[in-house]
Amino acid sequence: MDLAGVRVMTQHKCGEGWKGLGDGQAREEGQLEVADPAELSARLIKALSESGDLTAEWRPAFEAVPRHRFIPDTVWTQQGKRLVPLDRVDDESRWLERCYANDPVITQVDDGVPGEPGRVGRQITSSASRPDVVASMLAALDVEPGMNVLEIGTGTGWNAALLAERLGNDNVTSVEVDPEIADRARRVLREMGYEITVVTGDGALGHPESAPFDRVIATVAADRVPQAWAAQTRPGGRVLVPWTTDFHNGALVSFAVSEDGTMRGRIVGNVAFMLLRDQRGRGASLARDVRDIAGARQSFTRTHPYTVLGEYDVSLAIGLRVPRCNLVVQDGDEDGVYTVWLVDPWSGSWASLEHQPGAEKFAVRESGERNLWQEAEAAYRWWDGLGRPTADRWGLTVTPDDQYVWLDTEGHRIDG
């Protein structure tokens, strides 16, 4: 079974349940009345303002830029293990309400070529981010009118339009790796009156032709933060990046750029994004990577799996100490029954832990050269011994030659 058949344990905002607007509702005599996008937008903006995600500085931009104008006419929804298309022409009301739900909208699967018959997808490869995440990241960017901004990951173009609405067309450059997505965003932005520079290319390289920038904002995740982003930013400028490890996806880092091109930053939020395409690496597949189950080493632990793996702060710390390890949680047939898998796709090592409700100890199986469950438990004890630091105590430094993590101060460097 691959990842389409299991759920990945996450603790970040992007993984939370739907909150906001519902799907289309049947009207009188079974007819579907097309929803009013202005009303849906106003309701979403009101909710974002009341939650504190949308600041007063950014509210006029959200009011001026209708999100649905940037969403493709075909999006995808998750139905069990499948990603199935939702076409605007078939149910415009449901499509509109999805555009204005406080949810990510899946806009591309399988790099634009759905991998199963009937346009059914296997893997999400592009999406429109949750509106509350967009709003909170724009607030964290700490930008002022007139600043020159580089966006990495154009996607639908909605975020670029929000930036242009506040900063001006000439002050926004956006880079998108997928030619089809870039072309569509460029076309929609122009139709909406935004003459933004949209570049088709590798976002990891930035766009030196429009540099220097006052701010760089990435709407894709990176495990190795490209130094090119710092090189193209003015000293004193800021770079905002969703940072990830193989184990943990969900740390937003705000960097300050120094004269020598070094970036130093702290974790300021918890968001999760898809990786830069050239950093995707090799994801875990239980069908491919779990071998020799009969010959696996067997043991027991009295440590509850959620204690070690489930909380945001400990998950972040484990990602720092346990490299090349993917976490997958496979649901069982009964409530509360599940299996935790730790998988290293590179070495073929794996570990599993079976959870039964009310159990006092849990069966562990491990295979391969690594003892991944033991590594995870050791990382948990390390984090506990540090006083259980919260995410905001971690920092990241990126130099032209290196990248490293620190706790509280740059002098307290943490080596994985």
C-alpha positions as CSV (number, residue, x, y, z in Angstrom):
1,M,0.0,0.0,0.0
2,D,1.4,3.4,-0.9
3,L,0.7,6.7,0.7
4,A,-2.6,7.1,-1.1
5,G,-4.0,4.4,1.2
6,V,-2.8,5.7,4.5
7,R,-2.7,9.0,6.3
8,V,0.4,10.9,7.3
9,M,0.4,12.1,10.9
10,T,0.6,15.9,10.9
11,Q,0.2,18.6,13.5
12,H,0.3,21.8,11.4
13,K,-2.5,24.2,10.4
14,C,-2.7,22.9,6.8
15,G,-3.6,19.5,8.1
16,E,-6.5,20.7,10.3
17,G,-10.0,19.9,9.4
18,W,-12.3,22.1,7.3
19,K,-13.5,25.3,9.1
20,G,-15.6,27.8,7.3
21,L,-17.8,27.3,4.4
22,G,-19.6,24.2,3.3
23,D,-20.2,22.5,0.0
24,G,-23.2,23.3,-2.2
25,Q,-26.6,22.8,-0.7
26,A,-29.8,21.7,-2.4
27,R,-32.4,24.5,-2.9
28,E,-36.1,24.3,-3.5
29,E,-37.4,21.6,-5.7
30,G,-33.9,19.9,-5.8
31,Q,-32.4,22.7,-7.8
32,L,-28.9,24.0,-7.2
33,E,-28.8,27.8,-7.1
34,V,-25.3,29.2,-8.0
35,A,-23.7,30.7,-4.9
36,D,-22.9,34.4,-4.8
37,P,-19.1,34.7,-4.8
38,A,-19.2,38.2,-3.3
39,E,-21.2,36.9,-0.4
40,L,-18.9,33.9,0.1
41,S,-15.8,36.1,-0.1
42,A,-17.2,38.5,2.5
43,R,-18.0,35.7,4.8
44,L,-14.5,34.2,4.5
45,I,-12.8,37.6,5.0
46,K,-15.0,38.2,8.1
47,A,-14.0,34.9,9.6
48,L,-10.3,35.5,8.8
49,S,-10.4,38.9,10.4
50,E,-12.2,37.6,13.5
51,S,-9.7,34.8,14.0
52,G,-6.8,37.3,13.8
53,D,-5.2,35.7,10.7
54,L,-6.1,38.6,8.4
55,T,-4.6,41.9,9.6
56,A,-6.1,45.3,8.9
57,E,-3.1,46.1,6.6
58,W,-4.0,43.1,4.3
59,R,-7.8,43.2,4.5
60,P,-8.2,45.7,1.6
61,A,-6.2,43.4,-0.7
62,F,-8.3,40.4,0.2
63,E,-11.4,42.4,-0.5
64,A,-10.1,43.6,-3.9
65,V,-8.8,40.2,-5.2
66,P,-11.6,37.6,-5.7
67,R,-10.1,34.1,-5.0
68,H,-12.3,32.2,-7.4
69,R,-11.1,34.1,-10.4
70,F,-7.7,32.4,-9.9
71,I,-8.9,28.8,-9.2
72,P,-9.0,26.5,-12.3
73,D,-12.3,25.3,-13.6
74,T,-11.3,21.7,-12.6
75,V,-10.1,21.0,-9.1
76,W,-9.7,17.7,-7.2
77,T,-11.3,16.4,-4.0
78,Q,-10.3,13.5,-1.9
79,Q,-12.6,10.5,-1.8
80,G,-11.0,7.8,0.3
81,K,-7.8,6.8,-1.5
82,R,-8.7,8.7,-4.7
83,L,-8.3,12.2,-6.0
84,V,-11.4,12.8,-8.1
85,P,-12.1,15.9,-10.3
86,L,-14.7,18.5,-9.5
87,D,-15.6,20.4,-12.6
88,R,-17.1,23.9,-12.4
89,V,-19.4,23.2,-15.4
90,D,-21.0,20.2,-13.5
91,D,-21.6,22.0,-10.1
92,E,-20.7,25.6,-10.1
93,S,-22.1,26.3,-6.7
94,R,-20.1,23.5,-5.0
95,W,-17.0,24.7,-6.9
96,L,-17.5,28.3,-5.8
97,E,-18.0,27.3,-2.2
98,R,-14.8,25.2,-2.3
99,C,-13.0,28.3,-3.6
100,Y,-14.1,30.3,-0.6
101,A,-13.7,27.6,2.1
102,N,-10.9,28.0,4.5
103,D,-9.3,25.0,3.0
104,P,-6.5,24.2,0.5
105,V,-7.9,23.6,-3.0
106,I,-6.2,20.9,-5.0
107,T,-5.5,22.3,-8.4
108,Q,-3.2,19.7,-10.0
109,V,-2.5,16.0,-9.5
110,D,0.3,13.8,-10.8
111,D,2.1,16.8,-12.4
112,G,-0.8,17.5,-14.7
113,V,-1.3,13.9,-15.9
114,P,-3.7,12.0,-13.7
115,G,-2.3,8.5,-13.1
116,E,-5.5,6.5,-13.2
117,P,-8.4,6.1,-15.7
118,G,-11.3,8.6,-15.4
119,R,-8.9,11.5,-14.5
120,V,-8.4,10.1,-11.0
121,G,-5.2,11.3,-9.4
122,R,-2.7,9.6,-7.1
123,Q,-0.6,12.5,-5.8
124,I,-1.2,16.2,-5.1
125,T,1.3,18.2,-7.0
126,S,-0.1,21.8,-6.8
127,S,-2.8,23.5,-4.7
128,A,-4.1,26.8,-3.6
129,S,-3.1,27.3,0.0
130,R,-5.6,27.7,2.8
131,P,-6.7,31.4,3.0
132,D,-5.8,31.7,6.7
133,V,-2.3,30.4,6.0
134,V,-1.9,32.9,3.1
135,A,-3.1,35.7,5.4
136,S,-0.8,34.8,8.3
137,M,2.3,34.4,6.0
138,L,1.7,37.8,4.4
139,A,1.5,39.3,7.8
140,A,4.7,37.5,8.8
141,L,6.5,38.9,5.7
142,D,6.4,42.3,7.3
143,V,6.3,44.1,4.0
144,E,5.6,47.8,3.3
145,P,4.3,49.4,0.2
146,G,7.0,50.1,-2.4
147,M,9.1,47.1,-1.4
148,N,10.4,44.8,-4.1
149,V,9.3,41.2,-3.4
150,L,10.1,37.8,-4.9
151,E,7.6,35.0,-4.6
152,I,8.7,31.4,-5.1
153,G,5.8,29.3,-6.3
154,T,3.2,31.2,-8.3
155,G,0.6,28.5,-8.2
156,T,-2.8,30.0,-9.1
157,G,-1.5,33.6,-8.9
158,W,-3.8,34.7,-6.1
159,N,-1.0,35.3,-3.6
160,A,0.9,37.3,-6.2
161,A,-2.2,39.4,-6.9
162,L,-2.6,40.1,-3.2
163,L,1.1,41.3,-3.1
164,A,0.6,43.4,-6.2
165,E,-2.6,45.0,-4.8
166,R,-0.6,46.3,-1.8
167,L,2.8,46.8,-3.3
168,G,2.2,47.7,-7.0
169,N,2.7,45.6,-10.1
170,D,6.3,46.7,-10.7
171,N,7.3,45.4,-7.2
172,V,6.3,41.7,-7.5
173,T,8.2,39.0,-9.3
174,S,6.9,35.4,-9.1
175,V,8.6,32.2,-10.2
176,E,6.8,28.9,-11.1
177,V,8.5,25.7,-12.2
178,D,5.5,24.2,-14.0
179,P,5.1,25.8,-17.4
180,E,1.4,25.1,-17.7
181,I,0.7,26.5,-14.2
182,A,2.9,29.5,-14.9
183,D,1.1,30.2,-18.2
184,R,-2.3,30.1,-16.6
185,A,-1.3,32.3,-13.7
186,R,0.2,34.8,-16.1
187,R,-2.9,34.9,-18.2
188,V,-5.3,35.3,-15.3
189,L,-3.2,38.0,-13.6
190,R,-3.2,40.0,-16.8
191,E,-7.0,39.5,-17.3
192,M,-7.4,40.9,-13.7
193,G,-5.2,43.9,-14.5
194,Y,-2.0,42.8,-12.8
195,E,1.1,43.2,-15.0
196,I,3.3,41.1,-12.7
197,T,6.5,39.5,-13.8
198,V,5.8,35.7,-13.8
199,V,8.9,33.7,-14.6
200,T,8.8,30.0,-15.7
201,G,11.8,28.4,-14.0
202,D,13.4,26.8,-11.0
203,G,12.4,28.8,-8.0
204,A,15.5,27.6,-6.1
205,L,17.5,29.9,-8.4
206,G,15.4,32.9,-7.6
207,H,15.3,35.6,-10.3
208,P,18.5,37.7,-10.3
209,E,17.3,39.9,-13.2
210,S,14.8,41.6,-10.8
211,A,17.0,41.6,-7.7
212,P,17.8,43.0,-5.3
213,F,14.7,42.2,-3.3
214,D,13.5,43.6,0.0
215,R,11.5,40.4,0.8
216,V,11.4,36.8,-0.5
217,I,8.4,34.6,0.3
218,A,8.3,30.9,-0.6
219,T,5.0,29.1,-1.0
220,V,6.8,25.8,-1.4
221,A,8.8,24.0,1.3
222,A,12.6,23.5,1.4
223,D,14.7,21.2,3.5
224,R,17.9,22.8,2.2
225,V,17.1,26.5,2.0
226,P,18.6,27.9,-1.3
227,Q,21.3,30.4,-0.6
228,A,20.4,32.2,-3.9
229,W,17.4,33.7,-2.1
230,A,19.8,35.4,0.4
231,A,22.2,36.5,-2.4
232,Q,19.3,38.3,-4.2
233,T,18.1,40.0,-1.0
234,R,19.3,43.4,0.3
235,P,21.1,43.3,3.6
236,G,18.5,43.8,6.3
237,G,15.9,42.2,4.1
238,R,13.8,39.2,5.0
239,V,13.2,35.7,3.6
240,L,10.2,33.7,4.7
241,V,10.4,29.9,4.1
242,P,8.3,26.9,5.0
243,W,11.1,24.6,6.2
244,T,10.9,20.8,6.4
245,T,12.7,17.7,7.4
246,D,12.1,14.1,6.1
247,F,10.1,13.4,9.2
248,H,8.4,16.8,10.0
249,N,6.8,19.2,7.5
250,G,5.5,22.3,9.2
251,A,7.9,25.0,10.3
252,L,7.7,28.6,9.0
253,V,11.1,30.3,9.3
254,S,11.6,34.1,9.1
255,F,15.2,34.9,8.1
256,A,17.1,38.2,8.3
257,V,19.8,38.6,5.7
258,S,23.2,40.1,6.7
259,E,25.8,41.9,4.7
260,D,27.8,38.7,4.0
261,G,24.8,36.9,2.6
262,T,24.1,34.8,5.7
263,M,20.5,34.1,6.7
264,R,19.6,33.7,10.3
265,G,16.0,33.0,11.4
266,R,13.6,31.5,13.9
267,I,10.5,29.4,13.6
268,V,7.5,31.8,13.6
269,G,4.7,29.5,12.7
270,N,3.5,26.1,11.7
271,V,2.5,25.6,8.1
272,A,3.1,22.8,5.6
273,F,3.8,23.0,1.9
274,M,4.8,20.7,-0.9
275,L,8.6,20.6,-1.4
276,L,10.5,22.4,-4.2
277,R,10.4,19.9,-7.1
278,D,14.1,19.4,-7.1
279,Q,14.0,18.5,-3.4
280,R,11.1,16.1,-3.5
281,G,13.4,13.2,-2.9
282,R,11.9,9.7,-2.4
283,G,8.7,9.4,-0.5
284,A,7.8,6.3,1.5
285,S,5.7,3.6,0.0
286,L,4.8,0.7,2.3
287,A,4.3,-1.6,-0.7
288,R,7.7,-0.8,-2.1
289,D,9.8,-0.2,1.0
290,V,8.5,-2.6,3.7
291,R,10.3,-6.0,3.1
292,D,11.0,-9.1,5.1
293,I,8.2,-8.7,7.6
294,A,8.5,-12.3,8.7
295,G,12.2,-11.8,9.5
296,A,11.9,-8.5,11.3
297,R,13.3,-8.0,14.8
298,Q,10.6,-8.0,17.4
299,S,10.3,-6.2,20.7
300,F,7.9,-4.3,22.9
301,T,7.7,-0.8,24.3
302,R,5.6,0.8,27.0
303,T,6.0,4.2,25.5
304,H,2.8,5.3,23.8
305,P,3.5,6.1,20.1
306,Y,1.7,9.5,20.3
307,T,3.9,10.5,23.2
308,V,7.0,10.1,21.0
309,L,5.7,11.0,17.6
310,G,2.4,12.9,17.8
311,E,2.9,16.3,19.3
312,Y,4.1,19.2,17.1
313,D,7.1,20.2,19.2
314,V,8.5,16.7,19.7
315,S,7.8,15.8,16.0
316,L,9.9,18.8,15.0
317,A,12.8,17.7,17.3
318,I,12.7,14.1,16.1
319,G,13.0,15.4,12.5
320,L,16.3,17.2,13.6
321,R,17.8,14.0,15.1
322,V,16.4,11.2,12.9
323,P,17.3,11.9,9.2
324,R,15.9,10.0,6.2
325,C,12.9,8.9,8.1
326,N,9.3,9.2,6.9
327,L,6.3,8.8,9.2
328,V,3.1,7.0,8.1
329,V,0.1,6.1,10.1
330,Q,-2.1,3.2,8.8
331,D,-5.6,3.0,10.2
332,G,-7.0,-0.4,11.3
333,D,-10.4,-1.8,10.8
334,E,-11.6,-0.9,14.3
335,D,-11.7,2.5,16.1
336,G,-8.5,3.4,17.9
337,V,-6.5,0.6,16.1
338,Y,-3.6,1.8,14.0
339,T,-0.1,1.0,13.0
340,V,2.7,3.6,13.0
341,W,5.4,3.1,10.3
342,L,8.8,4.7,10.3
343,V,10.4,4.2,6.8
344,D,13.8,5.0,5.4
345,P,13.3,4.6,1.6
346,W,17.0,5.1,1.0
347,S,18.4,2.2,3.1
348,G,15.3,-0.1,3.2
349,S,15.1,0.1,6.9
350,W,11.7,0.3,8.6
351,A,10.0,0.0,11.9
352,S,6.3,-0.5,12.9
353,L,4.4,-0.1,16.1
354,E,0.9,-1.5,16.6
355,H,-1.5,0.5,18.7
356,Q,-4.4,-1.1,20.5
357,P,-6.7,1.0,22.7
358,G,-6.0,0.5,26.4
359,A,-2.8,-1.5,25.8
360,E,0.0,-1.1,28.3
361,K,2.7,-2.1,25.9
362,F,3.0,-2.1,22.1
363,A,4.5,-4.6,19.7
364,V,7.5,-3.2,17.7
365,R,9.0,-4.7,14.6
366,E,12.2,-3.4,12.9
367,S,14.1,-4.4,9.8
368,G,17.2,-3.2,8.0
369,E,20.4,-1.7,9.1
370,R,18.7,1.0,11.3
371,N,16.6,0.6,14.4
372,L,14.3,3.4,13.6
373,W,11.9,3.1,16.6
374,Q,14.9,3.1,18.9
375,E,16.3,6.2,17.1
376,A,12.9,7.9,17.5
377,E,12.7,7.1,21.2
378,A,16.3,8.3,21.7
379,A,15.4,11.6,20.0
380,Y,12.4,11.9,22.2
381,R,14.6,11.5,25.3
382,W,17.1,14.0,23.9
383,W,14.3,16.6,23.5
384,D,12.9,15.8,26.9
385,G,16.4,16.3,28.4
386,L,16.6,19.7,26.8
387,G,13.6,20.8,28.7
388,R,11.1,20.1,26.0
389,P,11.8,23.2,23.9
390,T,8.9,24.6,21.9
391,A,9.2,25.4,18.2
392,D,9.8,29.1,18.7
393,R,13.1,28.3,20.4
394,W,14.7,26.7,17.4
395,G,16.7,28.8,14.8
396,L,18.2,28.1,11.5
397,T,21.3,29.6,9.9
398,V,22.1,29.4,6.2
399,T,25.5,30.5,4.9
400,P,26.9,30.3,1.4
401,D,28.5,27.0,2.4
402,D,26.4,25.5,5.2
403,Q,23.1,25.2,7.0
404,Y,22.6,24.3,10.6
405,V,20.0,24.4,13.4
406,W,20.5,26.0,16.8
407,L,18.5,26.3,20.1
408,D,17.9,29.7,21.7
409,T,21.2,31.2,20.5
410,E,23.4,30.6,17.4
411,G,26.2,29.4,19.7
412,H,24.1,26.4,20.8
413,R,24.4,24.6,17.5
414,I,22.5,21.3,17.1
415,D,24.1,18.6,14.9
416,G,21.8,15.9,13.6
